[in-house]
Amino acid sequence: MKSFDHLDIVFSTETGRIRPDKQKENPAPKGDGIVRVGRETKGRKGKGMTVVTGVPLHPEGLRELARQLKQKCGTGGTVKGRTIEIQGDHRDLLIAELAQRGYTVKKSGG
């Protein structure tokens, strides 16, 4: 029987198989510095979602911001990649909240 202790492979439901020593800290992405808040219904059977993109935070900070924004709106949502999705149409509330936090915010879409 072979021992696999030397491989130190760990499984994460978020990223799959990883090696702890090979894990890289994902830095905040370099963008144009503008946070965009829009509304999407595509692929959601007509249900609207408020989508926040361009937030210059690392993944853990993005999840924390999403948690706070969901509480502010009183609804659910998720983080997919570098995008925060909040259920419902809360664009005006989120624009005001993000601007209060010091971000440059623009409304995207219609």
Secondary structure as GFF3:
##gff-version 3
##sequence-region A 1 110
A	DSSP	three_ten_helix	5	7	.	.	.	ID=ss1
A	DSSP	beta_strand	10	12	.	.	.	ID=ss2
A	DSSP	beta_strand	16	18	.	.	.	ID=ss3
A	DSSP	three_ten_helix	20	22	.	.	.	ID=ss4
A	DSSP	beta_strand	34	40	.	.	.	ID=ss5
A	DSSP	beta_strand	49	53	.	.	.	ID=ss6
A	DSSP	alpha_helix	59	73	.	.	.	ID=ss7
A	DSSP	beta_strand	77	80	.	.	.	ID=ss8
A	DSSP	beta_strand	83	87	.	.	.	ID=ss9
A	DSSP	alpha_helix	91	100	.	.	.	ID=ss10
A	DSSP	beta_strand	104	107	.	.	.	ID=ss11
###
